[in-house]
């Protein structure tokens, strides 16, 4: 299927280091980067999928890479399997053109030094997501149109995005939301199918998936695993609240239909929730569907 979807061109620069106060600088990861648009005013014109305005700080905004989810390097003090979580981050920064990036030994998510920063690039923006971040496709090089102009994304343009390259490299899950055009979702699904088939990157080491399960009795257990980051984030919060094992996890998910039990569509189109996507047997957890087969609804306005 040929993808063809309208986005907005935002020119600007990416920044990963704060030279005047490095320890208070950005914390880039595999699917988020700080972006300083040439025109902040253009952010106000973008769709707000959960009614939240853009979270602009110090002339910039965090970009959430649309359609993908990489393993967490830092979420509420927890992380996922280091090799692929930090591997996705380092690949992301290399694709953006960063060289000799070093991090603080005691703050491994904060950049202590880098050869050149900021670096130019552009985002093909879809809108503002539920946390106030810019949602879009990320690129280096010269933008294909003037700043603020609409741009129609086809398969070739999607393929060249950092988003798609991370999936192709086996370092990102595809996580579709219904705010993304279905043609682009289908293209990302084709890319991840090939990556899974090749067994490259993290897909040859997936701990929790369709047909394979892992024992998760504590926060320490979950931090060693390769698994869908959205489900990992739910588990971190669950264990942080003092739960042991998975006996209460399903009920805990269902208690909060907004922040835990996301509304979504199953592969057959049926409306469902997060609790329909996994299987629990004792303390063993597996998935009923690959994340890319789902389509998730954005959080409703609060």
C-alpha positions in Angstrom: 0.0 0.0 0.0 1.3 3.5 -0.9 1.4 5.7 2.2 0.3 9.3 1.6 -0.4 11.5 4.6 -0.3 15.2 5.4 2.2 16.5 8.0 3.6 19.9 8.8 7.2 20.8 8.1 9.1 22.2 11.1 12.7 23.2 10.6 15.0 23.6 13.6 17.8 22.1 15.5 18.3 19.2 17.9 20.0 19.7 21.2 21.3 17.1 23.6 23.7 19.1 25.8 23.5 22.2 28.0 27.0 23.6 27.9 26.4 26.2 30.7 25.0 23.6 33.2 25.5 20.1 31.8 23.9 18.2 34.7 20.6 20.0 34.0 20.7 19.2 30.4 18.4 17.1 28.2 18.2 13.3 28.7 17.9 11.9 25.1 16.8 8.3 24.6 15.9 6.1 21.7 12.6 7.7 20.8 12.7 11.2 22.3 14.9 14.2 21.5 14.9 17.9 22.3 14.0 20.1 19.3 14.2 23.8 19.0 11.9 24.9 16.1 12.9 27.9 14.0 9.4 29.2 14.7 7.9 28.3 18.0 4.6 29.9 16.9 4.0 27.1 14.5 3.5 24.7 17.4 0.3 26.5 18.3 -1.3 25.6 15.0 -0.8 21.8 15.3 -3.6 19.4 16.3 -3.8 18.6 20.0 -4.8 15.0 20.3 -5.5 15.0 24.0 -6.3 18.8 24.1 -3.0 19.5 25.9 -1.0 22.5 24.7 2.6 22.1 23.6 5.0 21.9 26.5 7.5 24.6 25.5 10.5 25.2 27.7 13.6 27.4 27.0 12.6 27.8 23.3 12.3 24.1 22.7 10.1 21.1 23.0 10.6 17.3 23.3 9.8 15.3 20.2 8.1 11.9 20.7 9.0 9.8 17.7 5.7 8.8 16.1 4.7 5.2 15.7 7.6 3.6 17.6 8.6 2.8 21.2 12.2 1.9 22.2 13.3 0.2 25.5 13.4 2.6 28.4 16.7 3.9 29.6 15.1 5.8 32.5 11.5 5.6 33.7 10.7 6.4 37.3 14.2 5.3 38.2 14.0 2.0 36.3 15.3 0.8 33.0 15.0 -2.1 30.5 17.7 -4.4 29.2 20.8 -2.2 28.8 22.1 -3.6 25.6 19.0 -2.6 23.6 17.8 0.4 25.6 21.1 2.2 25.4 21.7 0.7 22.0 18.6 2.5 20.7 19.6 5.7 22.3 23.1 5.6 20.8 21.8 4.6 17.4 19.3 7.5 17.5 22.0 10.0 18.3 24.4 8.7 15.7 21.6 8.9 13.0 21.1 12.6 14.0 24.8 13.2 13.4 26.2 13.3 16.9 29.7 12.1 17.5 31.8 11.3 20.6 28.8 11.6 23.0 29.8 11.0 26.6 27.6 10.7 29.6 28.2 11.3 33.3 29.3 8.2 35.1 26.9 8.9 38.0 24.2 10.3 35.7 24.2 7.9 32.8 21.3 9.5 31.0 22.8 13.1 30.9 25.3 14.1 28.3 28.6 15.4 29.8 30.2 16.3 26.5 29.7 16.0 22.7 31.7 17.2 19.6 29.0 19.5 18.2 25.7 20.5 19.6 23.1 21.6 18.5 22.7 20.0 15.1 20.2 21.0 12.4 17.3 18.9 11.3 13.6 18.9 10.8 10.4 17.2 12.0 7.4 16.3 9.9 4.9 17.0 12.7 1.6 15.3 13.2 0.5 17.1 16.3 0.9 17.5 20.1 0.4 14.3 22.2 -1.0 13.7 25.6 2.2 14.8 27.5 2.6 18.0 25.5 5.4 16.7 23.3 5.7 17.2 19.6 4.6 14.0 17.8 6.3 13.4 14.4 8.8 11.9 12.0 12.4 12.9 12.6 15.0 13.7 9.9 18.4 15.2 9.3 19.3 17.2 6.2 17.4 19.8 4.3 13.6 20.0 4.8 11.5 19.1 1.7 9.4 22.2 1.9 9.2 25.7 3.6 8.8 26.0 7.3 5.2 25.5 8.4 4.1 24.1 5.0 2.0 21.0 4.7 3.8 18.0 3.3 2.5 14.6 2.2 4.5 11.7 3.4 4.9 8.7 1.1 6.6 5.3 1.7 10.0 6.6 0.6 9.9 9.6 2.9 8.8 7.4 5.9 11.5 4.9 5.1 14.1 7.6 5.5 12.9 8.8 8.9 15.0 8.1 12.0 11.8 6.4 13.3 11.7 3.8 10.5 15.5 3.2 10.6 15.3 2.3 14.3 12.6 -0.2 13.6 14.6 -1.6 10.7 17.6 -2.0 13.0 15.7 -4.1 15.4 15.9 -1.4 18.1 12.3 -0.2 18.3 8.8 -1.6 18.6 6.1 -0.3 16.3 3.4 1.2 18.5 0.5 2.6 16.4 -1.9 5.2 17.6 -5.0 6.0 15.7 -3.7 9.6 15.2 -1.3 8.1 12.7 -2.5 7.6 9.1 -3.3 3.9 8.5 -1.2 3.8 5.4 1.9 4.8 7.4 1.0 2.3 10.1 0.9 -0.4 7.5 4.3 0.6 6.2 5.8 0.4 9.7 4.2 -3.0 10.2 5.9 -4.2 7.0 9.3 -2.9 8.3 9.0 -4.6 11.7 7.8 -7.8 10.1 11.1 -8.0 8.2 13.1 -7.1 11.3 11.4 -9.8 13.3 11.9 -12.3 10.5 15.6 -11.5 10.4 15.8 -11.9 14.2 18.0 -8.8 14.3 18.5 -6.5 17.3 16.3 -7.1 20.2 13.9 -9.3 18.4 16.1 -12.3 18.7 16.1 -11.8 22.5 12.5 -10.8 23.3 11.6 -12.1 26.7 7.8 -11.3 26.8 6.0 -11.8 23.5 3.5 -13.9 21.6 4.4 -17.5 22.4 7.1 -16.7 25.0 6.7 -15.7 28.6 8.9 -14.6 31.5 8.6 -14.8 35.3 8.1 -11.4 36.8 7.8 -11.3 40.6 9.5 -7.9 41.3 10.9 -4.7 39.8 14.3 -6.3 39.6 12.9 -9.0 37.4 11.3 -6.7 34.9 14.4 -4.5 34.4 16.3 -7.4 32.9 13.8 -8.2 30.2 13.2 -7.3 26.5 9.6 -6.5 26.3 7.0 -4.0 25.0 7.9 -0.7 26.8 4.3 0.4 27.4 3.7 -2.7 29.4 7.0 -2.3 31.1 6.0 1.2 32.3 2.8 -0.2 33.7 4.7 -2.8 35.6 7.2 -0.3 37.0 4.4 1.8 38.5 2.7 -1.3 39.8 5.8 -2.6 41.6 6.6 1.0 42.9 3.2 1.0 44.6 4.4 -2.0 46.7 2.8 -5.0 44.9 4.6 -8.4 44.9 4.2 -10.8 41.9 1.5 -10.5 39.3 -1.5 -11.8 41.1 -3.0 -8.2 41.4 -1.7 -6.8 38.2 -4.7 -7.4 36.0 -7.1 -5.9 38.5 -4.8 -2.9 39.0 -4.7 -2.2 35.3 -8.4 -2.3 35.0 -8.9 0.2 37.9 -7.7 3.1 35.8 -9.0 3.2 32.2 -7.1 6.3 31.3 -3.5 6.0 32.6 -3.3 2.2 32.7 -6.0 0.4 30.7 -5.6 2.1 27.4 -8.4 1.9 24.9 -7.3 0.2 21.6 -8.3 -1.8 18.6 -7.4 -5.5 18.3 -6.1 -6.9 15.0 -9.7 -7.8 14.0 -10.8 -4.3 14.6 -12.7 -5.1 17.8 -12.6 -2.3 20.5 -10.6 -3.5 23.6 -8.3 -2.4 26.3 -4.8 -2.9 27.5 -5.9 -5.8 29.7 -6.8 -7.7 26.5 -3.3 -7.7 25.2 -1.5 -9.9 27.7 -1.8 -13.3 29.4 -0.9 -14.0 33.0 -0.3 -17.4 34.5 1.0 -17.2 38.0 3.9 -14.8 37.8 4.5 -15.5 34.1 3.6 -12.9 31.6 3.2 -13.2 27.8 1.5 -11.2 25.0 -1.6 -12.2 23.0 -0.6 -9.9 20.2 2.5 -8.1 18.9 2.2 -4.4 19.7 2.3 -3.4 16.1 -0.9 -5.4 15.4 -2.8 -3.0 17.8 -4.1 0.5 17.2 -4.2 2.6 20.4 -6.4 5.6 21.1 -4.8 8.7 22.6 -5.6 9.7 26.2 -8.9 11.5 26.3 -8.8 15.2 27.4 -8.7 15.7 31.1 
